[in-house]
Amino acid sequence: MKTKLVNFEIGKKGLTREFIDAIEKTFKKHELVKVSVLKSATRNKEETRKIAQEICSELKNKENKEFTAKIIGFTIFIRKWRKKPKQKKK
C-alpha cells in the first residue's frame, strides 16, 4: 500500500549520500516519509529547516519531481507530489 508512513532518523553523521539514496528508493513505493532529527545531529530549528530543504532539493534533482517538507518540532515529513505543479500563465 502506498500510504504507509516510513521512518528514518538523522544522527551524528548528518545528511549523507547513502541517506538520500535510501529515501529515494523508499519513494518508489511510498509517498510519505518521516525523518526524525536526533539530538546528536542538531537541536537547532534553523538547521532542521536547512536539512529539510536540502533533502527536497536533492530528491528533486534525482527524480525530477516536486517534494514538500513539513516540519513539526524536530521531525520532518516529506511528501512527493503526485502531479506536476501547474505553470502560471503569462
ABEGO torsion letter per residue (X at the ends): XAABBBBBBBBAAEBBAAAAAAAAAAAAABABBBBBBBAAABABAAAAAAAAAAAAAAAAAAAGBBBBBBBBEABBBBBBBABBBBBBBX
